[in-house]
Amino acid sequence: MDTITTALPFLLKGLQVTLYIFVIAIIFGFLIGLIVALFRLAPIKILNWIGRIFVDAIRGTPFLVQLFFIYFGLNSLSWISFNSTTAGIITVAINAGAYFAEIIRAGIQSIDKGQTEAARSIGLTASQTMRFIILPQAFRRMLPTITNQSIISLKDTSLLSIIGIADLTQAGEIQASATFEAFKIWLTVGIIYFIIIYLLSLLANFLERRFVLR
């Protein structure tokens, strides 16, 4: 018990780093996903093509390869210099964005086309129709899936310790090496991750009942 008590402050500090990266990455990931989804639905072929290539490239490659490409590959260029935290945020955001894009696209396409026709008939422009009519309804439908993907992205942040980010996983590695109590330390790390993910699951269930099932 003394081992856990001593290690817990360091683990919680690592958790702060994990949550910091996660929150920022998810915000940017959602914005990326929204833009890419609109590209995929655009009547302009070049935009549609860009969106498709982005989604296929990100979903078709492992997260670790993306992380190494951004941190080691791009940093090898003389005009780019990402620190590990920035590279981690970019990687999680881009990875989540590709999955969010398909979730958002499916949500938009699930809205009956009559909604668009009705909005246009009362004088709303295409952008106004999307902003005020389509997206609010689509968001309610895709909210549970977005939350589930966010949980997956939170789990992916555990891989960022590979590039030296002082997150929860790296804090666990350091404490396990320092105390020689790997079982206790990693059990504690697992419990912390479980608590955070369980709370996110409860939030997802609440949001689903509040906005989707009512």
N, C-alpha and C positions, 0 to 999 in steps of 0.2 A: 504493500500500500504506500510505503514511503517513496518508492520509485515513481509511482503514478503521481503522487502529490508534488514531487520535485519536478517532474517532466511536464505536468499539465500547463503551467504558465507558458512554456516554450511552444507547446502544441497549440494553445489558444492564439498565440501570436501568429503562428503559421496559418491558423484558420482565418485570421483577419486578412492575410494576404490572399488566401484562396477566395474568400468572399469578395474582396475588392476586385480581383481580376474577373471573377464570374459575373458580377453585376455590370461592370463596364462592358465586358465582352458581349453579354446578352443584349444590352441596349443597342450597341452597334450592330450586332448580329441580326437583330430584328429589322433595323433600318436597311441593312444590306439585303435581307430577305425580301422586304417590301419592294425595294427598287428592282431587284432581279425578277420578282414575280410579275411586276408591271411590265418589265421588258419581255418576259415570256408571253404575256397576253397582248402585247402591242401589235398593231397591224403592220408596223414597219419591220421588214424582214431582218435587217441588220441588227436591230435591237433584240428581236426574238432569237436570232442566232447567237448573239453575245450571251444572253441569259441561259440558253441551253448549254453552251460550252462551259460556262462557269459552273453550273449545277453538276453536269456530268464529270467535270474534272475534279471537283472537290469531293463529290460522293463516291468517285471511283478510285480514290487514293487514300491510304491510311493516314490517320491523324498524325502519327509520328513523322511520317514522310513530309507532311505539310509543315510541321513544326521545325524540322531540320532544314527544310528548304528556306523558310523565312529567316530562321536565326543564323544558320551557318551559310546557306546559299546566298541569300540577298546581302548579308553582312560582308561577304567576300568582295562585293562591288565597292569601289572606292568612294562612291557618292552616297552610300547608304550605311547608316550606323544605328541599329536597333539595340537597346539594352534588352536583357532577358525578359523583364516584365512587359515591355512594349511588344516584343515578339510573341510572348505568350497570349497577350490580349488580342493581338491581330489574328493569331492562328485560331483561337477559340471563336472569335467573332466571325471569321470567314467560314470556318467549318459549320458553325451553327447557322450562319446566313444561308448556306446552300440548302440545308434541310428546311429552314423556315420558309424559303422561297417556294418550295413545293407545297408546303402546308398552306401558305397564304394563297397560292395560285388555285389549289383545290377548293379552298374556302370561298374565293371569289366566284369560281365557276359553279359552285353549288347554289348560288343565288339565282332564282328564276329570272330569265331574260325579260320577262314582263315588267320587272321592277325598273330596269333600265329604260325600257320604252315609255313607261309611265312618267319617269322623271324627265325624260327628254321632251315629252309632250307638254309639260308645264313650263318648259323654257330653261331647264337646267343644262349647263354645259356638260361635256363628258367628264371633266375633272371634278366639277361640283357633284355630279351623279356618283362618281367613285367615292368622293370624300364623305358625302352626307347620307348617301343611300346604301351603296353596296358594301363599303368597308365596315361600317358599324354592324351590319347584320352578319357579314362573313366572320368578323372577329369573334362574335359570340359563339359561332359554330366551331371555329378552330382553336379556341382558347384551351381546351383540355389537351389537345395534341401539342400545342406550343409549350405548355407547362411540362409535359412529358419530355419533349426534346430539350428543354432547359435543364431538366434533371440529368439527362445524358451528358450534356455539356459540362455540368458541374462535376460529374465523374471523370470526364476527360481532363479536367484541370489537374488531376493527380499525376498526369504524365509530364507536367511542366517542370517537375523537380529535376528532370534529366538535363535541362539547360541551366540549372543552378538557381532557379527561383525558390526563395525561402518560404514555400507554402507549407500546408499541413503535412503533406507526404514527406517532404525533405526534412521538416522538423522531426518527424517520426524516425527517419533514417539516422539523423544525428543523435537523437536520444537513445535509440536502440544500440548504436555503436558505443555511446558514452557509458551507458549503464549495464550493458551486457544482459539486458532483460527484454529481449526481442519479443517474447510472447506477450508480456504485459503491455509494452509500448504499442505494438501493432494492434492488439485487442482494443486498446484505448482509442487509437486512431480510427479503427473501424467503427467503434461506437459513436465517435464524433461525427463521422461521415453519415452514419445511419440516422442519427438524430436530425441533422440538417436536411437530408433527403426526405425523411419522414415528415418533417414540418412542411417542406415544399409540396409533398403529396397531399397533406391535409389542406393546404392552401388551394391546390388544384381542385380538390373535391368541393371545397367551399365555393370557389368561383364557378364551378360547373353547376352547382345547385342554385347559385344566386343569379347567374346570367344566362345559362344555357337551358336548364330544365324548367324554368318558371313559365 
